[in-house]
């Protein structure tokens, strides 16, 4: 029984060859059917996708065609709106002429800095003046510093096309002559002061100490009259400022001077940026030719018309009344032709000015293709670093012969060679016992109150031979930020300054441009260290606030309105540098955009700034260099600004479009927002979603205000440096 059952069981499991083939066949059929279904599904989906793509392409083409169709009309409208730039430049020119005239009629004895002859006379007359005290030189220095400032502003504010090479050389020579003469006068005044050292000696120490403070200069002088070897620590008028001097100086006939000029007349002048002469002249000549041709054509037309009138009047001389009527008519036609001629001439002048302004604006955003010359290890690259807080002129001076009272007279021996510097360490040290007789001198200086250092300042010294700043010869630097004191050891005395990385606040983390009132905006730039807020109105700018790590910093500049160029210089000098130069891209990783696209974007943003707020977008990094992306929204004063409804715009210089993505989206896409179109300008783009009142405000914006906003955008280069 057992074995039989087993047999039948094994029979049951056995599958015949035919059955196996049938199973394989069914499987194959099922696979083919599934493949066919998948193929059909794919084909259907592909057809649907291609259809959607075709519809999208058609829609895109229709929008492109529509954009192309109205491009000329939109660009013409933009050209009329952008007349505000040459108009603002014309106002600047008139202001410059007016200030020259005011200076002329004032007759206050100060020279016109632009006239070389007047400057030379001023310099010669001051050279001849002798025996001026330090206080008198300080008073005169106010006039001199004002002249230097005026000359620097002429070089910076005159459109590059209007600057001639000979004028640039003349102004820079005047600046250098004034700087050198001012420093020479301070030396002579120091010598006069030191001759009286014995009469000004301190009763306790027996040495002389003098501090003279002014808004531009601070003088600290100590004269070693007692030569006490134990008196090694010199501290000025109960401050920490001073020196630790070695024994050799404590026993010598010397004076130690610290002259802190709150300005830097030591560093070389920066070259003036001018456009390539060919480019500038070709642009101007092209438009000037237009002017001349039109003027000739108009003159010819007027002449022919007057000849025609004369012929007619001769033909009908008998009818006197008719003749009189004809003459009247001639006069009307003549005057209308002259008016027309004047209008066309004026229009072409504006065209020339417009080209000049555009060339100057483009120059502000162009990057240099060549890095500045190679610098040695210890040399300071002033394109990478900036001097802050002025220059500390540290000198060890030989004490001049002292005044002596003789029979009611003060007699003094005046040395022909004037004030002499004491060489430390001496050139020959053989006469001295030990090598350590000339250790480095420890110096403690105070940082200027109006300067912000975001990191510990670096101390550098001036190399008079090589004409540059150096980092060697300085050791043991320490900085106390709360007391604003820098202490360091110096191998040999000379001019010293503090430097900071010029690009410490670049690239910026974000920015926003927001309307405050009619023709008034607030520009906020946020960097790693600070948040800077700048107000702009008419042709003026003002530092509104500076925040340092959530703390408000009080700056002397706050609340002071200035024109853009002096304002930018003042901010840089205070350590608040958010103004890249044409070399900055060599020192900062930037999101470099095509210069022309950048200029067009800033011009049009400025035009709209009285009513629209603009802001930084992370997508600006992800679109290519020929396009810029930023946020925009109409600014309504009464609205709640906690969750503002921003639109994302992409602009390529000749096309603006609204993007479908939001700032919070996961990936970048150039897809258009539904129900929106392309436009050739930002003005026409925002008009699609803006209120009528907003656009009216834009059209009535003040030309100087628009120009100032544009200048600030061009100077900060927010779209490339964020």
C-alpha distance (Angstrom), angle and dihedral (degrees) to the residues before:
residue distance angle dihedral
X1 . . .
X2 3.81 . .
X3 3.78 100.3 .
X4 3.85 92.7 45.3
X5 3.76 92.6 55.3
X6 3.78 90.3 51.1
X7 3.77 91.7 52.7
X8 3.78 95.0 51.8
X9 3.87 89.3 49.4
X10 3.77 93.1 55.6
X11 3.81 90.6 47.8
X12 3.82 90.1 57.0
X13 3.83 92.9 56.5
X14 3.81 95.9 50.1
X15 3.89 112.8 101.5
X16 3.72 116.7 -154.9
X17 3.78 123.5 -124.6
X18 3.81 91.0 -114.2
X19 3.79 92.1 54.0
X20 3.79 91.6 49.0
X21 3.79 91.4 52.1
X22 3.80 90.5 48.1
X23 3.82 90.9 52.9
X24 3.80 91.9 49.3
X25 3.80 90.0 48.2
X26 3.81 91.9 51.8
X27 3.78 90.7 48.3
X28 3.80 91.6 50.1
X29 3.80 91.1 48.6
X30 3.81 91.1 49.9
X31 3.82 90.6 49.1
X32 3.78 92.4 49.3
X33 3.78 91.0 47.3
X34 3.83 90.9 50.9
X35 3.81 90.9 47.0
X36 3.80 90.5 49.8
X37 3.80 91.2 49.2
X38 3.80 91.0 47.9
X39 3.82 90.3 47.8
X40 3.79 92.1 49.9
X41 3.83 90.8 46.1
X42 3.83 90.8 49.0
X43 3.81 91.4 47.0
X44 3.80 90.7 49.0
X45 3.82 91.9 47.7
X46 3.82 91.1 44.8
X47 3.82 90.2 50.5
X48 3.79 90.0 48.5
X49 3.80 90.5 47.4
X50 3.79 92.5 48.1
X51 3.79 89.5 46.7
X52 3.81 91.0 51.6
X53 3.83 88.4 45.6
X54 3.81 90.5 49.2
X55 3.80 91.8 48.5
X56 3.84 89.9 47.0
X57 3.83 90.9 47.3
X58 3.80 90.7 48.6
X59 3.80 90.5 47.8
X60 3.85 90.0 47.3
X61 3.83 91.1 48.5
X62 3.81 91.0 48.6
X63 3.82 90.2 50.5
X64 3.83 91.2 46.9
X65 3.80 90.8 49.1
X66 3.81 90.4 48.5
X67 3.81 90.6 48.7
X68 3.81 91.2 48.6
X69 3.80 91.7 47.6
X70 3.81 93.9 56.8
X71 3.83 97.3 32.3
X72 3.82 96.5 101.4
X73 3.79 91.6 47.1
X74 3.84 91.9 49.5
X75 3.81 93.6 45.5
X76 3.81 91.0 49.4
X77 3.80 89.7 52.6
X78 3.81 90.1 48.1
X79 3.83 90.3 49.4
X80 3.82 89.3 55.8
X81 3.82 91.3 48.8
X82 3.82 91.4 47.1
X83 3.80 91.1 56.3
X84 3.80 82.9 92.7
X85 3.84 88.8 80.2
X86 3.85 97.6 59.6
X87 3.82 88.6 38.2
X88 3.81 90.3 55.6
X89 3.83 89.8 47.4
X90 3.82 89.6 51.2
X91 3.82 89.3 52.7
X92 3.82 89.4 50.1
X93 3.80 90.5 51.9
X94 3.82 90.3 50.1
X95 3.83 90.2 49.2
X96 3.83 90.1 51.2
X97 3.82 91.0 50.0
X98 3.80 90.5 46.8
X99 3.82 93.3 50.7
X100 3.84 89.3 50.5
X101 3.81 89.5 51.2
X102 3.84 92.1 46.3
X103 3.81 89.1 50.9
X104 3.81 90.2 49.4
X105 3.83 95.6 50.9
X106 3.83 92.8 41.6
X107 3.83 91.9 67.9
X108 3.82 91.6 -169.8
X109 3.81 94.4 151.6
X110 3.81 95.2 -107.5
X111 3.82 114.1 123.1
X112 3.80 126.7 -115.9
X113 3.84 100.3 -109.7
X114 3.81 92.0 -146.8
X115 3.84 92.9 59.9
X116 3.82 110.8 79.1
X117 3.84 94.3 -159.2
X118 3.82 92.8 55.1
X119 3.81 91.1 47.2
X120 3.82 92.8 49.3
X121 3.83 90.6 50.1
X122 3.83 91.1 49.2
X123 3.83 92.1 49.6
X124 3.85 93.4 45.9
X125 3.81 93.5 49.2
X126 3.81 92.2 49.4
X127 3.83 92.0 47.4
X128 3.81 89.1 56.4
X129 3.82 93.0 53.1
X130 3.80 112.0 96.8
X131 3.81 140.3 -174.7
X132 3.82 95.5 32.5
X133 3.78 114.3 163.8
X134 3.80 121.5 -128.7
X135 3.82 90.3 -104.4
X136 3.83 90.7 52.4
X137 3.82 91.8 49.6
X138 3.83 90.0 49.0
X139 3.82 89.4 52.8
X140 3.83 91.4 49.2
X141 3.81 90.4 45.7
X142 3.83 89.5 68.2
X143 3.83 89.7 63.9
X144 3.82 91.8 43.2
X145 3.83 94.3 48.9
X146 3.80 89.3 47.6
X147 3.83 90.2 53.7
X148 3.83 91.7 48.2
X149 3.81 90.0 49.4
X150 3.82 91.5 49.3
X151 3.82 91.3 50.8
X152 3.82 91.5 49.3
X153 3.82 90.7 49.9
X154 3.82 91.7 49.3
X155 3.83 88.1 55.4
X156 3.80 92.2 47.0
X157 3.81 101.7 38.4
X158 3.80 101.3 42.9
X159 3.83 110.4 92.1
X160 3.84 106.9 -104.8
X161 3.84 91.9 -120.8
X162 3.83 89.7 59.8
X163 3.83 94.4 50.5
X164 3.79 114.1 96.3
X165 3.81 119.6 -154.8
X166 3.83 92.1 -123.6
X167 3.84 90.0 54.2
X168 3.81 92.3 48.8
X169 3.84 89.5 51.9
X170 3.84 91.6 45.6
X171 3.84 94.0 50.4
X172 3.81 93.5 45.3
X173 3.81 91.6 48.8
X174 3.81 90.2 50.9
X175 3.83 90.0 50.3
X176 3.83 92.2 50.9
X177 3.83 93.3 45.8
X178 3.82 91.6 51.0
X179 3.82 92.1 47.0
X180 3.81 93.3 50.2
X181 3.81 94.1 44.4
X182 3.81 92.2 48.9
X183 3.81 91.7 52.8
X184 3.81 91.1 46.2
X185 3.83 89.8 52.2
X186 3.82 90.4 51.8
X187 3.83 89.1 53.1
X188 3.82 92.9 49.9
X189 3.83 91.1 47.1
X190 3.84 89.5 49.6
X191 3.82 89.6 53.5
X192 3.84 91.6 50.6
X193 3.82 88.7 50.0
X194 3.83 93.4 48.1
X195 3.82 92.4 51.4
X196 3.81 86.6 65.8
X197 3.83 93.8 45.8
X198 3.84 93.8 113.7
X199 3.82 91.8 53.4
X200 3.84 90.8 49.2
X201 3.84 95.1 46.5
X202 3.80 119.1 140.2
X203 3.82 112.5 -111.3
X204 3.83 94.7 -136.8
X205 3.80 102.6 45.2
X206 3.80 99.3 22.5
X207 3.83 89.4 -134.5
X208 3.79 126.7 108.0
X209 3.81 121.3 -112.2
X210 3.80 123.4 178.3
X211 3.83 132.2 176.3
X212 3.83 121.2 -173.2
X213 3.82 116.2 -178.1
X214 3.78 129.8 -168.7
X215 3.84 136.7 157.4
X216 3.85 92.0 -95.3
X217 3.81 105.1 25.3
X218 3.81 138.0 34.3
X219 3.80 120.4 -168.1
X220 3.81 124.6 -162.4
X221 3.84 115.8 -178.2
X222 3.81 129.2 176.1
X223 3.82 120.6 -176.7
X224 3.82 118.6 -160.8
X225 3.82 102.2 -138.8
X226 3.83 99.4 149.4
X227 3.86 97.2 44.7
X228 3.81 91.3 -150.0
X229 3.86 108.1 176.4
X230 3.82 89.7 -150.7
X231 3.84 93.2 55.2
X232 3.82 98.4 88.3
X233 3.80 102.4 135.9
X234 3.81 116.2 78.6
X235 3.83 115.0 -171.8
X236 3.81 121.5 171.2
X237 3.82 122.0 -127.0
X238 3.80 98.2 -34.6
X239 3.82 94.4 -48.3
X240 3.80 130.0 117.7
X241 3.83 89.7 -117.8
X242 3.78 112.6 112.0
X243 3.82 148.7 72.0
X244 3.79 143.1 -75.9
X245 3.80 103.1 -140.4
X246 3.85 127.5 -163.0
X247 3.81 122.9 -115.5
X248 3.84 93.0 -101.5
X249 3.84 90.7 62.2
X250 3.81 94.0 40.5
X251 3.82 88.3 62.0
X252 3.84 97.8 41.9
X253 3.83 134.3 93.3
X254 3.79 93.6 -107.7
X255 3.77 144.6 129.2
X256 3.80 124.6 -150.1
X257 3.80 117.0 -144.0
X258 3.80 130.1 -168.7
X259 3.80 109.4 -173.1
X260 3.80 108.7 -176.8
X261 3.80 110.0 -165.6
X262 3.81 108.0 -169.1
X263 3.81 87.6 -146.0
X264 3.82 131.0 60.4
X265 3.80 113.4 -117.9
X266 3.80 92.3 154.4
X267 3.83 104.2 69.0
X268 3.79 115.3 80.4
X269 3.82 117.5 -96.9
X270 3.80 113.6 -97.4
X271 3.82 114.3 -113.9
X272 3.82 115.8 -104.9
X273 3.83 113.6 -111.7
X274 3.78 112.4 -126.6
X275 3.81 129.1 170.7
X276 3.79 117.4 -109.0
X277 3.80 105.9 -78.0
X278 3.86 92.3 -127.5
X279 3.81 91.6 54.9
X280 3.80 94.4 45.6
X281 3.79 95.0 45.9
X282 3.82 95.0 43.0
X283 3.83 90.8 53.5
X284 3.79 93.4 46.2
X285 3.83 96.3 40.2
X286 3.80 90.9 50.3
X287 3.79 92.2 55.9
X288 3.83 93.4 38.3
X289 3.83 89.1 55.9
X290 3.81 88.2 53.5
X291 3.82 89.8 52.1
X292 3.82 93.3 49.9
X293 3.81 94.3 45.9
X294 3.80 93.1 49.8
X295 3.82 91.5 45.3
X296 3.84 90.7 52.6
X297 3.81 91.8 47.2
X298 3.82 91.6 50.3
X299 3.82 93.4 48.1
X300 3.83 90.4 50.0
X301 3.81 90.9 49.3
X302 3.80 92.6 50.3
X303 3.85 91.3 48.0
X304 3.83 93.3 49.8
X305 3.79 91.8 47.4
X306 3.81 91.9 51.7
X307 3.87 91.2 48.3
X308 3.80 89.6 51.6
X309 3.81 90.1 51.4
X310 3.84 91.3 49.9
X311 3.86 91.5 52.6
X312 3.77 91.1 50.8
X313 3.80 92.8 49.1
X314 3.86 91.1 51.3
X315 3.81 92.7 50.8
X316 3.79 94.0 56.9
X317 3.76 101.5 32.4
X318 3.84 92.2 135.7
X319 3.79 92.8 65.7
X320 3.79 98.1 68.9
X321 3.76 95.3 179.7
X322 3.78 90.5 53.1
X323 3.78 90.7 49.2
X324 3.82 91.3 52.9
X325 3.80 90.8 50.0
X326 3.81 90.4 49.3
X327 3.81 91.0 50.3
X328 3.79 91.5 51.0
X329 3.78 88.7 49.5
X330 3.82 90.4 49.7
X331 3.80 91.1 52.7
X332 3.81 91.7 50.6
X333 3.80 91.5 48.2
X334 3.80 91.8 45.7
X335 3.79 93.3 51.1
X336 3.82 92.5 45.5
X337 3.83 89.9 50.4
X338 3.81 90.5 49.3
X339 3.81 90.5 48.4
X340 3.79 89.5 49.9
X341 3.82 89.5 48.7
X342 3.82 90.5 50.5
X343 3.82 92.0 48.1
X344 3.83 92.9 50.4
X345 3.81 90.6 45.7
X346 3.82 90.0 50.9
X347 3.81 91.0 47.2
X348 3.81 91.4 52.6
X349 3.81 91.8 46.8
X350 3.80 87.5 55.7
X351 3.81 88.4 49.4
X352 3.84 90.7 54.6
X353 3.81 90.1 47.1
X354 3.79 91.0 47.2
X355 3.83 90.7 54.2
X356 3.82 90.8 47.4
X357 3.82 91.9 51.1
X358 3.83 92.2 47.1
X359 3.82 91.3 50.8
X360 3.84 90.5 50.2
X361 3.84 91.3 48.1
X362 3.80 91.9 50.0
X363 3.81 89.3 51.3
X364 3.84 89.6 59.2
X365 3.82 93.1 61.8
X366 3.79 101.5 35.9
X367 3.80 116.5 113.3
X368 3.78 119.4 -140.2
X369 3.80 112.9 -116.6
X370 3.82 92.4 -149.7
X371 3.80 124.0 64.5
X372 3.84 115.2 -133.2
X373 3.82 116.4 -92.1
X374 3.79 119.3 -64.9
X375 3.80 113.9 -86.4
X376 3.81 125.7 -147.5
X377 3.81 119.0 -120.0
X378 3.81 96.7 -95.4
X379 3.80 96.6 37.3
X380 3.82 119.0 100.6
X381 3.80 116.2 -126.3
X382 3.83 103.9 -141.5
X383 3.80 90.3 -162.3
X384 3.80 88.3 62.7
X385 3.82 99.7 34.3
X386 3.77 133.1 38.5
X387 3.82 130.0 -149.0
X388 3.81 112.5 -124.6
X389 3.80 134.9 -167.7
X390 3.81 96.6 18.1
X391 3.80 130.3 -89.0
X392 3.83 129.2 -52.6
X393 3.82 108.3 -146.9
X394 3.82 103.6 -156.7
X395 3.80 114.1 -168.6
X396 3.80 137.9 170.0
X397 3.81 104.4 -153.3
X398 3.80 132.7 -167.3
X399 3.80 107.9 -113.6
X400 3.85 107.8 -112.7
X401 3.87 120.1 -134.3
X402 3.82 110.0 -74.0
X403 3.82 129.4 -119.4
X404 3.82 113.1 -99.7
X405 3.83 125.4 -160.1
X406 3.82 110.1 -128.8
X407 3.84 119.8 175.9
X408 3.81 93.2 -30.1
X409 3.82 92.9 -43.5
X410 3.82 128.5 104.9
X411 3.79 109.6 -132.4
X412 3.79 121.9 -167.6
X413 3.78 133.0 176.3
X414 3.81 109.1 -131.7
X415 3.77 114.6 -153.4
X416 3.78 114.3 -136.9
X417 3.81 93.9 -139.7
X418 3.82 93.1 54.2
X419 3.80 126.3 -149.6
X420 3.81 111.1 9.0
X421 3.78 126.9 -158.0
X422 3.80 117.6 -132.8
X423 3.81 108.6 -127.7
X424 3.80 110.4 -126.3
X425 2.94 118.3 -146.2
X426 3.86 93.7 21.0
X427 3.81 117.1 -119.9
X428 3.84 90.5 -117.7
X429 3.80 117.1 41.3
X430 3.84 98.9 173.4
X431 3.83 93.9 107.2
X432 3.82 92.1 59.0
X433 3.80 123.1 89.1
X434 3.81 105.0 -136.0
X435 3.76 137.0 29.3
X436 3.81 89.5 -127.0
X437 3.82 93.0 63.0
X438 3.85 89.5 102.3
X439 3.79 108.3 44.1
X440 3.85 120.6 166.9
X441 3.82 112.3 -79.6
X442 3.79 116.6 -118.1
X443 3.83 112.8 -131.0
X444 3.82 130.7 -171.6
X445 3.81 117.9 -163.0
X446 3.79 134.6 179.2
X447 3.82 119.5 -125.6
X448 3.82 113.7 -125.8
X449 3.83 109.2 -96.2
X450 3.82 94.6 -128.1
X451 3.81 95.5 55.8
X452 3.81 125.4 93.9
X453 3.81 120.0 -153.0
X454 3.82 112.1 -168.1
X455 3.81 90.5 -171.3
X456 3.81 130.5 22.7
X457 3.81 108.0 -66.6
X458 3.81 119.8 -111.1
X459 3.83 116.3 -130.0
X460 3.82 117.0 -138.5
X461 3.80 134.2 177.0
X462 3.81 131.1 -141.7
X463 3.80 119.0 -110.5
X464 3.82 102.9 -150.8
X465 3.83 93.4 -167.8
X466 3.79 97.9 49.0
X467 3.84 92.7 34.5
X468 3.81 95.3 -132.5
X469 3.81 142.1 97.1
X470 3.82 118.6 -95.8
X471 3.81 135.4 -163.6
X472 3.83 98.0 -153.0
X473 3.83 123.9 90.8
X474 3.83 90.8 45.2
X475 3.81 124.3 99.7
X476 3.84 144.0 163.0
X477 3.82 94.8 34.5
X478 3.81 115.0 -177.5
X479 3.82 129.5 171.8
X480 3.82 129.8 -157.4
X481 3.83 104.3 -164.0
X482 3.83 95.7 -170.0
X483 3.81 94.2 52.9
X484 3.84 90.0 33.7
X485 3.83 90.1 -132.6
X486 3.82 127.0 146.5
X487 3.84 118.8 -163.9
X488 3.82 123.3 -171.0
X489 3.80 143.0 147.9
X490 3.80 119.5 -111.9
X491 3.82 125.6 -160.3
X492 3.79 94.3 -155.2
X493 3.82 133.2 5.3
X494 3.81 125.3 -107.7
X495 3.83 139.0 109.4
X496 3.80 113.5 -29.2
X497 3.82 130.3 -174.6
X498 3.81 140.3 176.3
X499 3.78 120.4 -117.0
X500 3.81 136.5 -165.1
X501 3.79 132.4 -172.1
X502 3.82 103.6 -86.5
X503 3.82 90.2 -144.2
X504 3.81 98.5 47.3
X505 3.82 89.8 121.1
X506 3.82 94.8 46.1
X507 2.96 136.4 131.7
X508 3.82 93.9 35.1
X509 3.80 119.6 -133.3
X510 3.81 95.6 -140.7
X511 3.81 143.9 -28.3
X512 3.79 141.9 -158.0
X513 3.81 134.5 -165.3
X514 3.80 111.6 -159.4
X515 3.84 132.4 176.7
X516 3.82 114.4 -120.2
X517 3.79 100.9 177.3
X518 3.81 140.8 -28.6
X519 3.84 105.0 -37.9
X520 3.80 92.7 -7.1
X521 3.82 128.2 105.8
X522 3.80 140.9 173.7
X523 3.82 119.2 -135.2
X524 3.82 114.5 -161.6
X525 3.82 119.9 -168.7
X526 3.81 117.7 -174.1
X527 3.81 118.7 -160.7
X528 3.83 134.3 172.5
X529 3.83 91.2 -89.1
X530 3.78 106.6 26.3
X531 3.79 151.8 12.9
X532 3.81 113.6 -131.0
X533 3.81 121.1 -165.1
X534 3.80 120.4 -163.9
X535 3.80 126.7 -174.7
X536 3.81 119.2 -151.2
X537 3.81 126.8 -165.7
X538 3.82 131.8 158.1
X539 3.83 105.6 -30.9
X540 3.82 93.3 -28.2
X541 3.82 139.3 94.2
X542 3.79 131.2 -165.6
X543 3.80 134.7 -171.4
X544 3.79 102.9 -118.8
X545 3.82 100.0 -177.9
X546 3.80 145.2 -23.5
X547 3.81 120.7 -150.5
X548 3.80 121.0 -164.9
X549 3.83 114.0 -165.1
X550 3.84 91.6 -29.3
X551 3.84 91.4 -46.1
X552 3.79 120.3 110.2
X553 3.81 114.0 -121.6
X554 3.79 118.1 -151.2
X555 3.79 110.5 -136.8
X556 3.82 125.5 -171.5
X557 3.81 87.3 -131.7
X558 3.81 94.4 62.5
X559 3.79 113.7 114.1
X560 3.84 93.9 13.4
X561 3.82 114.6 122.3
X562 3.84 115.5 -148.5
X563 3.79 137.3 165.3
X564 3.85 111.8 -95.3
X565 3.84 101.6 -98.9
X566 3.86 97.8 48.1
X567 3.83 87.3 42.6
X568 3.82 92.7 54.1
X569 3.84 90.9 48.1
X570 3.83 91.2 48.7
X571 3.82 91.6 51.2
X572 3.82 91.9 48.7
X573 3.81 91.0 49.0
X574 3.82 89.6 51.8
X575 3.84 90.6 55.2
X576 3.83 93.4 -106.0
X577 3.78 96.3 121.2
X578 3.82 113.8 169.9
X579 3.80 93.3 143.9
X580 3.83 115.2 99.6
X581 3.81 121.4 -153.9
X582 3.80 127.8 -143.3
X583 3.85 87.6 -91.8
X584 3.83 97.9 47.5
X585 3.82 94.1 95.6
X586 3.83 88.0 69.1
X587 3.83 89.9 62.5
X588 3.83 103.3 33.8
X589 3.80 130.8 53.9
X590 3.79 100.2 -122.4
X591 3.78 139.4 -176.3
X592 3.80 92.0 -122.8
X593 3.81 115.8 -152.8
X594 3.81 129.3 -169.9
X595 3.86 104.9 -87.8
X596 3.83 95.5 -130.5
X597 3.83 91.8 51.0
X598 3.81 89.9 49.7
X599 3.82 93.4 49.6
X600 3.82 92.9 47.9
X601 3.82 91.2 48.5
X602 3.83 93.5 50.1
X603 3.82 92.9 46.0
X604 3.80 92.2 52.1
X605 3.82 94.4 41.5
X606 3.82 88.1 53.3
X607 3.82 90.4 50.6
X608 3.81 90.0 54.8
X609 3.82 97.9 37.1
X610 3.82 96.5 97.8
X611 3.84 90.6 69.2
X612 3.80 108.3 13.3
X613 3.79 129.7 67.8
X614 3.83 118.2 -143.0
X615 3.79 127.5 -163.0
X616 3.80 145.6 -178.8
X617 3.81 118.7 -86.7
X618 3.81 126.1 -162.3
X619 3.84 88.0 -141.7
X620 3.83 90.7 69.5
X621 3.83 86.7 78.5
X622 3.80 93.1 53.6
X623 3.80 100.8 49.0
X624 3.81 115.8 79.9
X625 3.81 126.8 -96.1
X626 3.83 93.5 -93.9
X627 3.83 92.1 63.0
X628 3.79 137.5 53.0
X629 3.82 128.6 -157.0
X630 3.80 125.8 -159.5
X631 3.79 140.8 153.7
X632 3.80 121.3 -104.0
X633 3.78 136.3 -179.7
X634 3.76 138.0 164.6
X635 3.78 109.3 -101.2
X636 3.79 114.4 -130.4
X637 3.81 112.1 -177.1
X638 3.81 95.8 -147.1
X639 3.81 96.4 48.4
X640 3.79 124.9 105.3
X641 3.80 107.5 -105.5
X642 3.81 97.5 -162.5
X643 3.81 94.8 94.7
X644 3.79 104.2 19.9
X645 3.79 116.4 -169.5
X646 3.81 102.5 -124.6
X647 3.81 124.9 -171.8
X648 3.82 118.6 -150.4
X649 3.78 114.2 -131.5
X650 3.79 128.5 -170.1
X651 3.80 118.4 -159.5
X652 3.80 131.2 -174.5
X653 3.79 99.9 -179.9
X654 3.81 94.6 -96.5
X655 3.80 101.2 36.7
X656 3.79 132.0 48.7
X657 3.81 123.5 -171.0
X658 3.78 137.1 172.1
X659 3.81 113.9 -123.1
X660 3.80 126.2 -131.9
X661 3.82 93.1 -142.8
X662 3.79 123.0 83.9
X663 3.81 128.2 -141.0
X664 3.85 88.7 -100.2
X665 3.87 95.3 50.1
X666 3.80 117.8 121.6
X667 3.80 100.6 -128.1
X668 3.80 137.6 25.3
X669 3.79 118.1 -106.8
X670 3.80 132.0 169.0
X671 3.83 90.5 -148.3
X672 3.80 114.1 137.8
X673 3.78 121.0 -114.4
X674 3.82 110.7 -107.4
X675 3.81 116.5 -90.7
X676 3.84 92.7 15.5
X677 3.81 131.9 117.0
X678 3.79 140.8 -154.4
X679 3.78 120.9 -97.5
X680 3.79 133.3 -172.5
X681 3.81 93.6 -132.4
X682 3.81 138.8 35.8
X683 3.81 88.6 -125.9
X684 3.82 92.5 62.0
X685 3.80 91.6 40.1
X686 3.82 94.7 57.7
X687 3.80 91.1 40.1
X688 3.83 87.0 69.8
X689 3.81 92.0 66.3
X690 3.82 103.2 21.9
X691 3.79 131.6 97.4
X692 3.80 121.5 -104.7
X693 3.85 91.0 -117.1
X694 3.81 90.7 55.3
X695 3.81 93.1 54.2
X696 3.82 91.4 46.9
X697 3.81 89.4 54.1
X698 3.82 89.9 50.4
X699 3.81 91.8 52.9
X700 3.81 91.8 50.2
X701 3.84 96.3 48.0
X702 3.81 117.2 136.0
X703 3.84 110.6 -102.9
X704 3.84 94.2 -138.1
X705 3.81 90.8 50.2
X706 3.84 92.4 51.1
X707 3.81 90.2 47.2
X708 3.84 92.6 50.1
X709 3.83 92.6 49.4
X710 3.82 89.6 48.6
X711 3.83 91.7 48.8
X712 3.81 90.9 51.6
X713 3.84 91.5 49.1
X714 3.82 91.2 47.9
X715 3.82 90.6 48.0
X716 3.83 95.9 48.8
X717 3.85 94.1 38.0
X718 3.80 91.1 -153.8
X719 3.82 95.2 177.9
X720 3.84 94.1 56.8
X721 3.81 100.9 32.3
X722 3.84 101.0 47.5
